[in-house]
Amino acid sequence: MLRRKPTRLELKLDDIEEFESIRKDLETRKKQTEDVEGVGTSDGEGAAGLSSDPKSREQMINDRIGYKPQPKPNNRTSQFGNFEF
């Protein structure tokens, strides 16, 4: 295998400006979502709502990470397909 010298990367002013603008956008989105969640928790549903029902806690975690579980069908055709002999 041939060895080559490391490639030199240069940081340009445009790259820095683009990074700063994206970071500011993400921070404003985060603040907006915190404000929306803050309105929902102001009526006393805060941490007490998490510990009361494990299903709701699991649902909140799934929503947060974007996981949408699909129910598993319990028939043989779904497990093995439709085999005809």
DSSP file (Angstrom, degrees, kcal/mol; ACC not computed):
  #  RESIDUE AA STRUCTURE BP1 BP2  ACC     N-H-->O    O-->H-N    N-H-->O    O-->H-N    TCO  KAPPA ALPHA  PHI   PSI    X-CA   Y-CA   Z-CA
    1    1 A M              0   0    0      0, 0.0     2,-0.3     0, 0.0     0, 0.0   0.000 360.0 360.0 360.0 136.2    0.0    0.0    0.0
    2    2 A L        -     0   0    0      1,-0.0     2,-0.4     0, 0.0     0, 0.0  -0.608 360.0-141.8 -83.7 138.6    1.3    3.4   -0.9
    3    3 A R        -     0   0    0     -2,-0.3     2,-0.3     0, 0.0    -1,-0.0  -0.782  19.9-172.6 -96.6 142.8    1.7    6.0    1.8
    4    4 A R        -     0   0    0     -2,-0.4     3,-0.1     3,-0.0     0, 0.0  -0.911  30.9 -94.2-130.6 161.8    0.9    9.6    1.1
    5    5 A K        -     0   0    0     -2,-0.3     3,-0.1     1,-0.1     2,-0.0  -0.405  53.5 -91.6 -71.2 149.5    1.3   12.8    3.0
    6    6 A P        -     0   0    0      0, 0.0     2,-0.3     0, 0.0    -1,-0.1  -0.325  43.4-111.1 -62.0 143.0   -1.7   14.0    5.0
    7    7 A T        -     0   0    0     -3,-0.1     2,-0.5     1,-0.1    -3,-0.0  -0.575  28.1-128.7 -76.7 135.1   -4.1   16.3    3.1
    8    8 A R        -     0   0    0     -2,-0.3     2,-0.5    -3,-0.1    -1,-0.1  -0.740  19.7-157.1 -89.0 127.3   -4.0   19.9    4.4
    9    9 A L        -     0   0    0     -2,-0.5     2,-0.5     2,-0.0     0, 0.0  -0.882   3.7-155.8-104.7 133.4   -7.5   21.3    5.2
   10   10 A E        -     0   0    0     -2,-0.5     2,-0.6     0, 0.0    -2,-0.0  -0.921   9.9-139.4-112.0 133.8   -7.9   25.0    5.2
   11   11 A L        -     0   0    0     -2,-0.5     2,-0.2     4,-0.0    -2,-0.0  -0.806  24.2-159.3 -92.0 120.2  -10.7   26.7    7.2
   12   12 A K     >  -     0   0    0     -2,-0.6     4,-1.8     1,-0.1     5,-0.1  -0.596  28.3-115.8-100.8 161.4  -12.2   29.6    5.2
   13   13 A L  H  > S+     0   0    0      1,-0.2     4,-2.3    -2,-0.2     5,-0.2   0.863 115.6  56.2 -62.0 -37.8  -14.2   32.6    6.4
   14   14 A D  H  > S+     0   0    0      1,-0.2     4,-2.4     2,-0.2    -1,-0.2   0.888 105.6  51.9 -62.5 -39.0  -17.3   31.4    4.5
   15   15 A D  H  > S+     0   0    0      2,-0.2     4,-2.3     1,-0.2    -1,-0.2   0.911 109.6  48.8 -64.2 -42.3  -17.1   28.0    6.3
   16   16 A I  H  X S+     0   0    0     -4,-1.8     4,-2.4     2,-0.2    -2,-0.2   0.915 111.9  48.7 -64.0 -43.5  -17.0   29.8    9.7
   17   17 A E  H  X S+     0   0    0     -4,-2.3     4,-2.3     2,-0.2    -2,-0.2   0.901 111.3  49.9 -64.1 -41.0  -19.9   32.0    8.8
   18   18 A E  H  X S+     0   0    0     -4,-2.4     4,-2.2     2,-0.2    -2,-0.2   0.919 111.2  49.3 -64.1 -43.0  -22.0   29.1    7.6
   19   19 A F  H  X S+     0   0    0     -4,-2.3     4,-2.5     1,-0.2    -2,-0.2   0.921 111.0  49.5 -61.1 -45.5  -21.2   27.1   10.8
   20   20 A E  H  X S+     0   0    0     -4,-2.4     4,-2.3     1,-0.2    -1,-0.2   0.898 111.2  49.3 -62.2 -41.6  -22.2   30.1   13.0
   21   21 A S  H  X S+     0   0    0     -4,-2.3     4,-2.1     2,-0.2    -1,-0.2   0.908 112.6  46.9 -67.1 -40.5  -25.5   30.6   11.1
   22   22 A I  H  X S+     0   0    0     -4,-2.2     4,-2.3     2,-0.2    -2,-0.2   0.904 111.7  51.4 -66.6 -40.6  -26.5   26.9   11.4
   23   23 A R  H  X S+     0   0    0     -4,-2.5     4,-2.2     1,-0.2    -2,-0.2   0.903 109.9  49.4 -63.4 -40.9  -25.6   26.9   15.1
   24   24 A K  H  X S+     0   0    0     -4,-2.3     4,-2.3     2,-0.2    -1,-0.2   0.897 109.8  51.7 -65.0 -39.7  -27.7   29.9   15.8
   25   25 A D  H  X S+     0   0    0     -4,-2.1     4,-2.3     1,-0.2    -2,-0.2   0.920 110.3  48.5 -61.5 -44.0  -30.6   28.3   13.9
   26   26 A L  H  X S+     0   0    0     -4,-2.3     4,-2.4     1,-0.2    -2,-0.2   0.890 110.4  51.3 -64.5 -38.9  -30.3   25.2   16.0
   27   27 A E  H  X S+     0   0    0     -4,-2.2     4,-2.3     2,-0.2    -1,-0.2   0.904 110.0  48.8 -65.6 -40.5  -30.2   27.2   19.2
   28   28 A T  H  X S+     0   0    0     -4,-2.3     4,-2.2     2,-0.2    -2,-0.2   0.899 111.8  49.5 -66.9 -38.7  -33.4   29.1   18.3
   29   29 A R  H  X S+     0   0    0     -4,-2.3     4,-2.4     2,-0.2    -2,-0.2   0.911 110.7  50.4 -63.5 -41.3  -35.2   25.9   17.4
   30   30 A K  H  X S+     0   0    0     -4,-2.4     4,-2.2     1,-0.2    -2,-0.2   0.911 110.7  48.8 -63.7 -41.9  -34.1   24.3   20.7
   31   31 A K  H  X S+     0   0    0     -4,-2.3     4,-2.3     2,-0.2    -1,-0.2   0.892 110.4  51.6 -64.6 -39.0  -35.4   27.4   22.6
   32   32 A Q  H  X S+     0   0    0     -4,-2.2     4,-2.2     2,-0.2    -2,-0.2   0.913 111.0  47.0 -65.2 -42.0  -38.7   27.3   20.7
   33   33 A T  H  X S+     0   0    0     -4,-2.4     4,-2.5     1,-0.2    -1,-0.2   0.875 111.6  51.3 -68.5 -35.1  -39.2   23.6   21.6
   34   34 A E  H  X S+     0   0    0     -4,-2.2     4,-2.3     2,-0.2    -1,-0.2   0.887 109.8  50.3 -66.2 -37.5  -38.2   24.2   25.2
   35   35 A D  H  X S+     0   0    0     -4,-2.3     4,-1.6     2,-0.2    -2,-0.2   0.910 111.6  47.6 -65.3 -41.8  -40.8   27.1   25.3
   36   36 A V  H  X S+     0   0    0     -4,-2.2     4,-1.3     1,-0.2    -2,-0.2   0.920 114.8  45.4 -65.4 -43.8  -43.5   24.8   23.9
   37   37 A E  H  X S+     0   0    0     -4,-2.5     4,-1.6     1,-0.2    -1,-0.2   0.846 108.4  58.1 -68.2 -32.5  -42.6   22.0   26.3
   38   38 A G  H  X S+     0   0    0     -4,-2.3     4,-0.7     1,-0.2    -1,-0.2   0.854 102.7  53.4 -64.7 -35.5  -42.5   24.5   29.1
   39   39 A V  H  < S+     0   0    0     -4,-1.6     3,-0.5     1,-0.2     4,-0.3   0.887 109.3  49.0 -66.4 -38.8  -46.1   25.6   28.4
   40   40 A G  H >< S+     0   0    0     -4,-1.3     3,-0.5     1,-0.2     5,-0.3   0.817 113.0  46.4 -70.5 -31.2  -47.3   21.9   28.7
   41   41 A T  H ><>S+     0   0    0     -4,-1.6     3,-1.3     1,-0.2     5,-0.5   0.531  89.9  84.0 -89.7  -5.3  -45.5   21.3   31.9
   42   42 A S  T 3<5S+     0   0    0     -4,-0.7    -1,-0.2    -3,-0.5    -2,-0.1   0.708  80.6  64.5 -72.1 -17.1  -46.7   24.5   33.6
   43   43 A D  T < 5S-     0   0    0     -3,-0.5    -1,-0.3    -4,-0.3    -2,-0.1   0.187 126.7 -89.4 -92.7  19.2  -50.0   22.9   34.7
   44   44 A G  T < 5S+     0   0    0     -3,-1.3    -2,-0.1     1,-0.0    -3,-0.1   0.665  94.4 118.0  92.6  18.0  -48.2   20.4   37.0
   45   45 A E  T   5 +     0   0    0     -5,-0.3     4,-0.5    -4,-0.2     5,-0.1   0.263  43.7 117.9 -97.5  12.9  -47.5   17.4   34.6
   46   46 A G  S >><S-     0   0    0     -5,-0.5     3,-0.8     2,-0.1     4,-0.6   0.831  88.7 -21.1 -51.8-119.7  -43.7   17.7   35.0
   47   47 A A  H 3> S+     0   0    0      1,-0.2     4,-1.5     2,-0.2     3,-0.4   0.739 130.4  67.9 -71.6 -23.9  -41.7   14.8   36.5
   48   48 A A  H 3> S+     0   0    0      1,-0.2     4,-1.1     2,-0.2    -1,-0.2   0.848  96.1  56.0 -64.7 -32.5  -44.8   13.3   38.2
   49   49 A G  H <> S+     0   0    0     -3,-0.8     4,-0.8    -4,-0.5    -1,-0.2   0.796 104.6  53.7 -68.6 -28.4  -46.2   12.4   34.8
   50   50 A L  H  < S+     0   0    0     -4,-0.6     7,-0.3    -3,-0.4    -2,-0.2   0.899 111.4  41.9 -72.8 -40.9  -43.1   10.5   34.0
   51   51 A S  H  < S+     0   0    0     -4,-1.5    -1,-0.2     1,-0.2    -2,-0.2   0.654 102.8  69.2 -83.7 -14.5  -43.1    8.2   37.0
   52   52 A S  H  < S+     0   0    0     -4,-1.1    -1,-0.2     1,-0.2    -2,-0.1   0.903 108.6  22.3 -73.7 -41.0  -46.9    7.6   37.1
   53   53 A D     X  -     0   0    0     -4,-0.8     4,-1.8    -3,-0.2    -1,-0.2  -0.968  58.1-159.0-134.0 117.7  -47.2    5.4   33.9
   54   54 A P  H  > S+     0   0    0      0, 0.0     4,-2.5     0, 0.0     5,-0.2   0.824  94.9  57.8 -65.8 -28.9  -44.4    3.4   32.4
   55   55 A K  H  > S+     0   0    0      2,-0.2     4,-2.7     1,-0.2     5,-0.2   0.918 106.2  47.7 -65.7 -42.8  -46.2    3.3   29.0
   56   56 A S  H  > S+     0   0    0      2,-0.2     4,-2.5     1,-0.2    -1,-0.2   0.886 111.9  50.7 -67.0 -35.8  -46.4    7.0   28.8
   57   57 A R  H  X S+     0   0    0     -4,-1.8     4,-2.2    -7,-0.3    -2,-0.2   0.930 112.1  46.9 -63.9 -44.7  -42.7    7.3   29.7
   58   58 A E  H  X S+     0   0    0     -4,-2.5     4,-2.5     1,-0.2    -2,-0.2   0.895 111.9  50.9 -63.4 -40.0  -41.9    4.8   27.0
   59   59 A Q  H  X S+     0   0    0     -4,-2.7     4,-2.5     2,-0.2    -2,-0.2   0.902 109.0  51.0 -64.1 -41.4  -44.1    6.6   24.5
   60   60 A M  H  X S+     0   0    0     -4,-2.5     4,-2.2     2,-0.2    -2,-0.2   0.903 111.3  48.0 -63.5 -40.5  -42.3    9.9   25.3
   61   61 A I  H  X S+     0   0    0     -4,-2.2     4,-2.2     2,-0.2     6,-0.2   0.926 111.4  50.1 -65.2 -44.3  -38.9    8.3   24.8
   62   62 A N  H  X>S+     0   0    0     -4,-2.5     5,-2.1     1,-0.2     4,-1.0   0.898 112.0  48.1 -61.4 -40.5  -40.0    6.8   21.5
   63   63 A D  H  <5S+     0   0    0     -4,-2.5     3,-0.2     3,-0.2    -1,-0.2   0.899 110.2  52.6 -65.0 -40.1  -41.4   10.2   20.3
   64   64 A R  H  <5S+     0   0    0     -4,-2.2    -2,-0.2     1,-0.2    -1,-0.2   0.891 116.5  37.0 -65.4 -40.3  -38.2   11.9   21.3
   65   65 A I  H  <5S-     0   0    0     -4,-2.2    -1,-0.2    -5,-0.1    -2,-0.2   0.518 112.6-115.0 -92.1  -4.3  -35.9    9.6   19.4
   66   66 A G  T  <5 +     0   0    0     -4,-1.0     2,-0.5     1,-0.3    -3,-0.2   0.726  61.5 151.0  82.4  22.0  -38.3    9.2   16.5
   67   67 A Y      < -     0   0    0     -5,-2.1    -1,-0.3    -6,-0.2    -2,-0.1  -0.771  23.2-175.4 -91.7 126.4  -39.0    5.5   17.0
   68   68 A K        -     0   0    0     -2,-0.5     2,-0.1    -5,-0.0    -5,-0.0  -0.859  17.5-147.8-121.8  94.8  -42.4    4.3   15.8
   69   69 A P        -     0   0    0      0, 0.0    -2,-0.0     0, 0.0    -7,-0.0  -0.343   5.8-143.5 -66.9 139.9  -42.9    0.6   16.7
   70   70 A Q        -     0   0    0     -2,-0.1     2,-0.1     1,-0.0    -2,-0.0  -0.864  24.0-111.1-101.0 135.3  -45.0   -1.5   14.4
   71   71 A P        -     0   0    0      0, 0.0    -1,-0.0     0, 0.0     0, 0.0  -0.387  30.1-124.7 -65.8 142.5  -47.2   -4.2   16.0
   72   72 A K        -     0   0    0     -2,-0.1     2,-0.1     2,-0.0     6,-0.0  -0.773  20.0-130.0 -90.5 124.2  -46.0   -7.7   15.2
   73   73 A P        -     0   0    0      0, 0.0    -1,-0.0     0, 0.0     0, 0.0  -0.471  10.0-147.6 -71.1 146.2  -48.7   -9.9   13.6
   74   74 A N        +     0   0    0     -2,-0.1     2,-0.3     4,-0.0    -2,-0.0  -0.062  58.9 105.0-108.6  32.4  -49.1  -13.3   15.3
   75   75 A N  S >> S-     0   0    0      1,-0.1     4,-0.9     0, 0.0     3,-0.6  -0.786  75.0-119.5-111.0 160.3  -50.1  -15.5   12.4
   76   76 A R  H 3> S+     0   0    0     -2,-0.3     4,-2.5     1,-0.2     5,-0.4   0.804 107.4  62.6 -69.2 -29.8  -47.9  -18.1   10.7
   77   77 A T  H 3> S+     0   0    0      1,-0.2     4,-1.5     2,-0.2    -1,-0.2   0.833 102.7  50.8 -66.9 -30.4  -48.0  -16.4    7.2
   78   78 A S  H <4 S+     0   0    0     -3,-0.6    -1,-0.2     2,-0.2    -2,-0.2   0.804 114.2  44.5 -75.6 -27.2  -46.4  -13.3    8.6
   79   79 A Q  H  < S+     0   0    0     -4,-0.9    -2,-0.2    -3,-0.2    -1,-0.2   0.879 132.2  16.1 -82.4 -38.9  -43.6  -15.4   10.1
   80   80 A F  H  < S-     0   0    0     -4,-2.5    -3,-0.2     1,-0.3    -2,-0.2   0.467 100.6-125.9-115.9  -4.6  -42.8  -17.7    7.2
   81   81 A G     <  -     0   0    0     -4,-1.5     2,-1.0    -5,-0.4    -1,-0.3  -0.283  48.9 -49.8  83.2-177.1  -44.5  -16.2    4.2
   82   82 A N        +     0   0    0     -4,-0.1     2,-0.5    -2,-0.1    -1,-0.1  -0.779  62.3 179.5 -99.5  92.8  -47.0  -17.9    2.0
   83   83 A F        -     0   0    0     -2,-1.0     2,-0.5     2,-0.0    -2,-0.0  -0.827   7.1-167.7 -95.6 127.7  -45.5  -21.2    1.0
   84   84 A E              0   0    0     -2,-0.5    -2,-0.0     1,-0.1     0, 0.0  -0.969 360.0 360.0-116.5 127.8  -47.5  -23.4   -1.3
   85   85 A F              0   0    0     -2,-0.5    -1,-0.1     0, 0.0    -2,-0.0   0.398 360.0 360.0-105.8 360.0  -46.5  -27.0   -1.8
